[in-house]
Amino acid sequence: MISGSVEQAAERLRKAVPIMVRHGIPVTPLNYALWYAYVSNEDPTLNLRIDEIVAAYGMIPLTSAEGLFREHVSAAGNYETALVRVKDNLEQMVQGIDKDLHATIADTRSFSSLLDECNRDLRAPSTSKTNVDDIFGTLDKLLQGSTAMQENTSRFEQRLSSANDEIRRLRNELETLRQDAMHDELTGVFNRRAFDLELGQFLGQGERGPAIHLAMLDIDHFKQFNDRFGHVVGDRVLALVGKQLNAITRVGVSVYRYGGEEFALIFCGGTVVQATQLTETLRFSIERLVLKDSRNGERLANITVSIGVASRGAGETAEDLVARTDAALYQAKSDGRNRVCQV
């Protein structure tokens, strides 16, 4: 029975690897798990979604792979699992320190009682019965108590030293998780890291891949929102725009927070005219947003955006495409803002 399962797993991997190579899928544990599930054909919905994504992109973007993994392979997902592991490790460490601290406090109280007892003995009125043996007895009690206290304190110091090392390790692991995360928490869209990785993936396919169109979007007069209403309201504006951007995401259209109040959209497939039309629809939907005071519902301001659109030229690098798209964005701003400019 076990042998059969091993042989079946090996056969599925033999089928999965050539598919991954053909589509340029990075060799990672997550992608292995995803394509293993695909060739097993046990989840038809997963297979349909993978086929749809590959048809649109010619491969599977990193962000799509993570989403599929969470939805169809592991509900926790890599990022969430790692975060839970860090939390559990931290909880165990805190419980251990707390236990040792209480033991040390108990030992300290015991040693304090011993000191009080010795102090009373030494302060007792001298009598003819007081002799060197009594003093030796007090000294022995003090020596035993101080030795035990020193040992207990040393153990606690070692525990704290180990805890400091563990805290530093967990901090580094959390920082790595933060850097590996693909989503921007405030806006809900993908982040700059995801943008850089995926644009590189898409352009890396060269002529084999689909046509690539890029849009750069900037919130008009964003600084005024922060200056007039404060950064909390500025964050609300970013979140509202992020919500509108998420509403248009679909297979072939990915949205990212590029930095600050600037966002990016990557279109895979179709024509630049279709990409421009979609960004115009997006611009209009954002223009209709009204920012209101959460306390009384009073209208504060409208939100508008300027958008630049460009298509990747033959042999063009990611840097070149971003630069041309940025130039289109600045042209839209120069022409009066709240518009789309395509180059």
C-alpha positions as CSV (number, residue, x, y, z in Angstrom):
1,M,0.0,0.0,0.0
2,I,2.8,2.4,1.0
3,S,4.9,1.4,-2.0
4,G,1.9,2.1,-4.3
5,S,1.5,5.6,-2.8
6,V,5.2,6.4,-3.3
7,E,5.1,5.2,-6.8
8,Q,2.0,7.3,-7.5
9,A,3.6,10.4,-6.0
10,A,6.7,9.8,-8.1
11,E,4.7,9.4,-11.2
12,R,2.8,12.7,-10.5
13,L,6.1,14.5,-10.0
14,R,7.4,13.1,-13.3
15,K,4.4,14.6,-15.0
16,A,4.5,17.9,-13.1
17,V,8.2,18.9,-13.6
18,P,8.1,19.0,-17.5
19,I,4.9,21.2,-17.3
20,M,6.7,23.6,-14.9
21,V,9.7,23.8,-17.1
22,R,7.6,24.4,-20.2
23,H,5.8,27.3,-18.6
24,G,8.8,28.7,-16.9
25,I,7.4,28.1,-13.4
26,P,10.0,28.8,-10.6
27,V,11.0,25.7,-8.8
28,T,9.7,26.3,-5.3
29,P,8.0,24.1,-2.7
30,L,4.8,26.0,-3.2
31,N,4.8,25.5,-7.0
32,Y,5.7,21.8,-6.6
33,A,2.7,21.4,-4.4
34,L,0.5,23.3,-6.8
35,W,1.5,21.4,-9.9
36,Y,1.4,18.1,-8.0
37,A,-2.2,18.9,-7.2
38,Y,-2.8,19.8,-10.9
39,V,-1.5,16.5,-12.4
40,S,-3.4,14.5,-9.8
41,N,-6.6,16.0,-11.3
42,E,-8.4,15.6,-8.0
43,D,-9.7,19.2,-7.9
44,P,-11.3,20.1,-11.3
45,T,-11.9,23.7,-10.2
46,L,-8.2,24.2,-9.5
47,N,-7.2,22.7,-12.9
48,L,-9.7,25.0,-14.7
49,R,-8.3,28.1,-12.9
50,I,-4.7,27.1,-13.7
51,D,-5.6,26.5,-17.4
52,E,-7.3,29.9,-17.5
53,I,-4.3,31.7,-15.9
54,V,-1.7,30.0,-18.1
55,A,-3.8,30.8,-21.2
56,A,-3.8,34.5,-20.2
57,Y,-0.2,34.9,-19.0
58,G,1.7,32.0,-20.7
59,M,2.7,31.0,-17.1
60,I,1.5,31.4,-13.6
61,P,2.4,34.7,-11.8
62,L,3.8,34.4,-8.3
63,T,0.8,36.2,-6.8
64,S,-1.7,33.8,-8.6
65,A,0.3,30.8,-7.4
66,E,0.0,31.9,-3.8
67,G,-3.7,32.6,-4.1
68,L,-4.3,29.2,-5.7
69,F,-2.2,27.5,-3.1
70,R,-4.2,29.1,-0.3
71,E,-7.6,28.4,-1.8
72,H,-7.1,24.8,-3.1
73,V,-4.0,23.2,-1.5
74,S,-3.5,24.7,2.0
75,A,-6.0,27.0,3.6
76,A,-3.3,28.5,5.8
77,G,-0.8,29.2,3.0
78,N,2.9,29.6,3.3
79,Y,2.9,33.2,4.6
80,E,0.2,32.6,7.2
81,T,1.7,29.3,8.3
82,A,5.1,30.9,8.9
83,L,3.4,33.7,10.8
84,V,1.5,31.3,13.1
85,R,4.8,29.4,13.7
86,V,6.6,32.6,14.7
87,K,3.6,33.5,17.0
88,D,3.7,30.0,18.6
89,N,7.4,30.1,19.2
90,L,7.1,33.5,20.8
91,E,4.3,32.4,23.0
92,Q,6.3,29.4,24.2
93,M,9.3,31.5,24.9
94,V,7.3,34.0,26.9
95,Q,5.7,31.2,28.9
96,G,9.2,29.8,29.6
97,I,10.6,33.1,30.8
98,D,7.5,33.7,32.9
99,K,7.9,30.4,34.6
100,D,11.6,30.9,35.3
101,L,10.9,34.5,36.5
102,H,8.3,33.2,39.1
103,A,10.7,30.6,40.2
104,T,13.5,33.2,40.6
105,I,11.1,35.5,42.5
106,A,10.2,32.6,44.9
107,D,13.9,31.9,45.4
108,T,14.6,35.6,46.0
109,R,11.8,35.7,48.7
110,S,13.3,32.6,50.3
111,F,16.7,34.1,50.3
112,S,15.3,37.4,51.7
113,S,13.7,35.4,54.6
114,L,17.0,33.7,55.2
115,L,18.7,37.1,55.4
116,D,16.1,38.4,57.9
117,E,16.6,35.3,60.0
118,C,20.4,35.7,60.0
119,N,20.0,39.4,60.8
120,R,17.9,38.6,63.8
121,D,20.4,36.0,65.0
122,L,23.3,38.5,64.7
123,R,21.4,41.3,66.4
124,A,20.3,39.2,69.3
125,P,21.7,40.4,72.6
126,S,25.0,38.8,73.4
127,T,25.0,36.3,76.2
128,S,27.5,34.1,77.8
129,K,26.1,31.3,75.6
130,T,27.0,33.0,72.4
131,N,30.0,31.3,70.9
132,V,32.0,30.8,67.7
133,D,29.8,27.8,66.7
134,D,26.7,30.0,66.6
135,I,28.4,32.4,64.3
136,F,29.7,29.6,62.2
137,G,26.2,28.3,61.9
138,T,24.9,31.7,60.7
139,L,27.8,31.9,58.2
140,D,27.0,28.4,56.9
141,K,23.3,29.3,56.4
142,L,24.3,32.5,54.5
143,L,26.8,30.6,52.4
144,Q,24.3,27.9,51.4
145,G,21.6,30.5,50.7
146,S,23.8,32.8,48.7
147,T,25.2,29.9,46.7
148,A,21.8,28.6,45.8
149,M,20.6,32.2,45.0
150,Q,23.7,32.7,42.7
151,E,23.0,29.4,40.9
152,N,19.3,30.3,40.4
153,T,20.2,33.8,39.2
154,S,22.8,32.3,36.9
155,R,20.2,30.0,35.4
156,F,17.8,32.8,34.9
157,E,20.5,35.0,33.3
158,Q,21.2,32.1,30.9
159,R,17.5,31.8,30.2
160,L,17.3,35.5,29.4
161,S,20.4,35.3,27.2
162,S,18.9,32.4,25.2
163,A,15.6,34.4,25.0
164,N,17.5,37.4,23.6
165,D,19.0,35.2,20.9
166,E,15.5,33.7,20.2
167,I,14.0,37.2,20.0
168,R,16.6,38.4,17.5
169,R,16.0,35.2,15.5
170,L,12.2,35.8,15.5
171,R,12.7,39.4,14.6
172,N,14.8,38.4,11.6
173,E,12.2,35.8,10.6
174,L,9.4,38.4,10.8
175,E,11.4,40.8,8.8
176,T,11.9,38.2,6.1
177,L,8.2,37.4,6.2
178,R,7.4,41.1,5.8
179,Q,9.8,41.3,2.8
180,D,8.3,38.2,1.3
181,A,4.7,39.3,1.6
182,M,3.0,40.1,-1.7
183,H,0.2,42.3,-0.4
184,D,0.0,45.9,0.7
185,E,-2.0,45.8,3.9
186,L,-3.5,49.3,3.7
187,T,-4.9,49.1,0.1
188,G,-5.4,45.4,-0.3
189,V,-3.6,45.3,-3.7
190,F,-0.3,43.6,-4.4
191,N,2.8,45.5,-3.3
192,R,5.9,46.9,-5.0
193,R,7.9,43.6,-4.5
194,A,5.2,41.7,-6.3
195,F,5.2,44.3,-9.1
196,D,9.0,44.0,-9.6
197,L,8.9,40.2,-9.6
198,E,5.9,39.8,-11.8
199,L,6.8,42.4,-14.4
200,G,10.2,40.7,-14.7
201,Q,8.4,37.3,-15.1
202,F,6.1,38.6,-17.8
203,L,8.8,40.4,-19.8
204,G,11.2,37.4,-19.3
205,Q,9.0,35.4,-21.7
206,G,10.0,37.6,-24.6
207,E,8.2,37.0,-27.8
208,R,6.7,33.8,-26.5
209,G,4.6,35.6,-24.0
210,P,1.5,37.7,-24.4
211,A,1.5,41.5,-25.2
212,I,2.3,43.5,-22.0
213,H,0.7,46.9,-21.3
214,L,1.5,48.9,-18.2
215,A,-0.5,51.7,-16.5
216,M,0.8,54.0,-13.8
217,L,-1.8,55.8,-11.7
218,D,-1.3,58.7,-9.3
219,I,-3.9,60.2,-6.9
220,D,-4.2,63.9,-7.8
221,H,-3.2,66.4,-5.1
222,F,-2.8,63.6,-2.5
223,K,-0.6,65.8,-0.3
224,Q,-3.6,68.1,0.2
225,F,-5.6,65.3,1.8
226,N,-2.9,64.8,4.4
227,D,-2.3,68.5,4.9
228,R,-6.0,69.5,5.2
229,F,-7.5,66.4,7.0
230,G,-4.5,64.5,8.4
231,H,-2.9,61.2,7.6
232,V,-5.8,59.1,8.8
233,V,-7.9,60.6,6.1
234,G,-5.1,60.2,3.6
235,D,-5.0,56.5,4.5
236,R,-8.8,56.3,3.9
237,V,-8.2,57.8,0.4
238,L,-5.6,55.2,-0.4
239,A,-7.9,52.4,0.9
240,L,-10.8,53.7,-1.2
241,V,-8.7,53.8,-4.4
242,G,-7.3,50.4,-3.6
243,K,-10.9,49.0,-3.3
244,Q,-11.7,50.5,-6.8
245,L,-8.6,49.0,-8.2
246,N,-9.3,45.6,-6.7
247,A,-12.8,45.6,-8.3
248,I,-11.3,45.5,-11.8
249,T,-8.7,42.8,-11.2
250,R,-9.2,39.6,-13.2
251,V,-7.2,37.1,-15.0
252,G,-4.8,39.1,-17.2
253,V,-5.1,42.3,-15.1
254,S,-3.0,42.7,-11.9
255,V,-2.9,45.8,-9.7
256,Y,-0.1,46.9,-7.4
257,R,0.8,49.7,-5.0
258,Y,3.9,51.1,-6.6
259,G,4.8,53.5,-3.8
260,G,3.1,56.3,-1.8
261,E,0.0,57.4,-3.7
262,E,1.1,55.7,-6.9
263,F,-0.3,52.5,-8.2
264,A,0.6,50.2,-11.2
265,L,-1.6,48.0,-13.4
266,I,-0.1,45.2,-15.6
267,F,-2.3,44.0,-18.5
268,C,-1.3,40.7,-20.1
269,G,-2.8,40.1,-23.5
270,G,-5.3,42.2,-25.5
271,T,-4.5,45.5,-27.1
272,V,-3.3,48.8,-25.7
273,V,-6.7,50.3,-26.7
274,Q,-8.5,47.8,-24.5
275,A,-6.1,48.5,-21.6
276,T,-6.6,52.3,-22.1
277,Q,-10.4,51.8,-22.1
278,L,-10.3,49.8,-18.9
279,T,-8.1,52.5,-17.2
280,E,-10.6,55.2,-18.4
281,T,-13.4,53.2,-16.8
282,L,-11.4,53.0,-13.6
283,R,-10.6,56.7,-13.7
284,F,-14.3,57.5,-14.0
285,S,-15.3,55.2,-11.2
286,I,-12.8,56.9,-8.9
287,E,-13.9,60.3,-9.9
288,R,-17.4,59.4,-8.6
289,L,-16.0,58.7,-5.2
290,V,-16.9,61.2,-2.5
291,L,-14.8,61.5,0.6
292,K,-17.0,62.1,3.7
293,D,-16.4,62.9,7.3
294,S,-16.9,59.7,9.2
295,R,-18.3,61.6,12.2
296,N,-21.2,63.5,10.5
297,G,-21.2,62.4,6.9
298,E,-20.2,65.8,5.6
299,R,-18.7,65.9,2.2
300,L,-15.0,66.6,2.4
301,A,-13.7,66.3,-1.2
302,N,-13.7,64.3,-4.4
303,I,-10.9,61.9,-5.4
304,T,-9.4,62.0,-8.9
305,V,-6.5,60.2,-10.5
306,S,-4.2,60.7,-13.4
307,I,-3.1,57.6,-15.4
308,G,-0.3,56.9,-18.0
309,V,-0.5,53.9,-20.3
310,A,2.2,52.3,-22.5
311,S,2.8,49.0,-24.3
312,R,6.0,47.1,-24.1
313,G,8.1,47.5,-27.2
314,A,10.2,44.7,-28.7
315,G,13.2,44.0,-26.5
316,E,12.3,46.7,-24.1
317,T,13.4,46.2,-20.5
318,A,11.2,46.6,-17.4
319,E,13.0,49.9,-16.5
320,D,12.4,51.3,-20.0
321,L,8.7,50.4,-19.9
322,V,8.2,51.9,-16.5
323,A,10.1,55.1,-17.6
324,R,7.8,55.5,-20.7
325,T,4.7,54.8,-18.7
326,D,5.8,57.3,-16.0
327,A,6.3,59.9,-18.8
328,A,2.7,59.3,-19.9
329,L,1.5,59.8,-16.4
330,Y,3.3,63.1,-16.0
331,Q,1.9,64.2,-19.3
332,A,-1.6,63.4,-18.0
333,K,-0.8,65.6,-15.0
334,S,0.6,68.4,-17.1
335,D,-2.6,68.3,-19.3
336,G,-4.8,69.1,-16.2
337,R,-5.0,65.8,-14.2
338,N,-8.0,63.5,-13.9
339,R,-7.3,62.0,-17.3
340,V,-5.6,59.1,-19.1
341,C,-2.7,59.6,-21.4
342,Q,-1.5,56.7,-23.6
343,V,1.9,56.7,-25.4
